[in-house]
Each structure stands twice: as C-alpha cells, then as structure tokens.
Amino acid sequence: MMIRLFVFVFLTVTHHKAEARYRSSNHPHADHGCGVNDWKRFRHSCYYILKNIDDAMAECQEQGGALVSIESPIENYWIAEKLNRLPKVDNRFFWTSGFTAADKIKDNTYFWVWGDYKEVGYTNWAPGEPNDKGYVCLAVNRWNGKWSDEKCQEKFNVVCEKKLDQ
C-alpha cells in the first residue's frame, strides 16, 4: 500500500513538473511580459480584446498599445481563435488598425495600410472584399478570421496590440 501511494505521488509530482517544463520550453509564447488586465502574448506582441467600443482606441493607447495590425497568417489564425472563444459579443466584426489612405491610391484602387501607415502585405479578405464601396476601415470576422472593408462609423469591438521588445 505504501509503495502504491509513493508511486502515485511520485508520478503526480513528476507529471506536474514535466508539464511546467513543457509549457515554458515548448510554448515560449505564453503570457509573459504583457502586464496586467488580460493581455495575451503571442510571439513578439501582446493582445487585448476589448468587449466595448467606447473609448477603445484611447484605452488601447493608455495601456501602451494600438489597434492591431495583422501581418501573417499565423497571427490572423491566433487572433480569430481568441475572438471565436469570446462569450456573448454583440457583433461578428472586430476593428483592426487597417484603413485606406486617401493619399495612397494606386491604379484607381485604394491602397490599404495599417495604423502606422505601413503597407498591408499579408491579406485575408473574404470573397468579394474589399468591395470598394467607400468603406475605408478594415475589420476581421470573429467566426472565420476573414477581412472585410466596413464603414468606420460602425460600432464594432476592437483588438489592441502592443509590440514587445525583441
């Protein structure tokens, strides 16, 4: 009986230590260095998903962040996965920092840039998007991660991002 108890305790402790080592070594993108308030780390950025649009941009800035710029397929997938898990959100779209700049028109087509005026390289537009109907802000669909151009006045939720020192 005593040997069984020892083996059980040993295996339990060993499992928890191994699990902790696995999380820290194989998951270097865990939530470290992001501070407080539900910020989540992924690679070299932290993300904060706000559930209320009111003063969202100001709140992002107050916490040292800005609206998200999605620069890769894996980042897009990670964000869409987090958005899809949110309980009770009023709408399906979340704002990014993407927009069409009036001074950035190429071949009679709007030129998409992020909030820092860096050109949008990677894209994940939904079929038929952008539809160039004068909608100049970029939103991401929480259900499938696809992008859509929408009216900037829409009251969507937002995703904040703050870059970490690399």
Secondary structure in CASP SS format (residue, H / E / C, confidence):
PFRMAT SS
TARGET T0000
AUTHOR 0000-0000-0000
METHOD secondary structure of the structure
MODEL  1
M C 1.00
M H 1.00
I H 1.00
R H 1.00
L H 1.00
F H 1.00
V H 1.00
F H 1.00
V H 1.00
F H 1.00
L H 1.00
T H 1.00
V H 1.00
T H 1.00
H H 1.00
H H 1.00
K H 1.00
A H 1.00
E H 1.00
A H 1.00
R H 1.00
Y H 1.00
R H 1.00
S H 1.00
S H 1.00
N H 1.00
H C 1.00
P C 1.00
H C 1.00
A C 1.00
D C 1.00
H C 1.00
G C 1.00
C C 1.00
G C 1.00
V C 1.00
N C 1.00
D C 1.00
W C 1.00
K E 1.00
R E 1.00
F E 1.00
R C 1.00
H C 1.00
S E 1.00
C E 1.00
Y E 1.00
Y E 1.00
I E 1.00
L E 1.00
K C 1.00
N C 1.00
I C 1.00
D C 1.00
D C 1.00
A H 1.00
M H 1.00
A H 1.00
E H 1.00
C H 1.00
Q H 1.00
E H 1.00
Q C 1.00
G C 1.00
G C 1.00
A E 1.00
L E 1.00
V C 1.00
S C 1.00
I C 1.00
E C 1.00
S C 1.00
P H 1.00
I H 1.00
E H 1.00
N H 1.00
Y H 1.00
W H 1.00
I H 1.00
A H 1.00
E H 1.00
K H 1.00
L H 1.00
N H 1.00
R C 1.00
L C 1.00
P C 1.00
K C 1.00
V C 1.00
D C 1.00
N C 1.00
R C 1.00
F E 1.00
F E 1.00
W E 1.00
T E 1.00
S E 1.00
G E 1.00
F E 1.00
T E 1.00
A E 1.00
A E 1.00
D E 1.00
K E 1.00
I E 1.00
K E 1.00
D C 1.00
N C 1.00
T E 1.00
Y E 1.00
F E 1.00
W E 1.00
V E 1.00
W C 1.00
G C 1.00
D C 1.00
Y C 1.00
K C 1.00
E E 1.00
V C 1.00
G C 1.00
Y C 1.00
T C 1.00
N C 1.00
W E 1.00
A C 1.00
P C 1.00
G C 1.00
E C 1.00
P C 1.00
N C 1.00
D C 1.00
K C 1.00
G C 1.00
Y C 1.00
V C 1.00
C E 1.00
L E 1.00
A E 1.00
V E 1.00
N E 1.00
R C 1.00
W C 1.00
N C 1.00
G C 1.00
K C 1.00
W E 1.00
S E 1.00
D E 1.00
E E 1.00
K C 1.00
C C 1.00
Q C 1.00
E C 1.00
K C 1.00
F C 1.00
N E 1.00
V E 1.00
V E 1.00
C E 1.00
E E 1.00
K E 1.00
K E 1.00
L C 1.00
D C 1.00
Q C 1.00
END
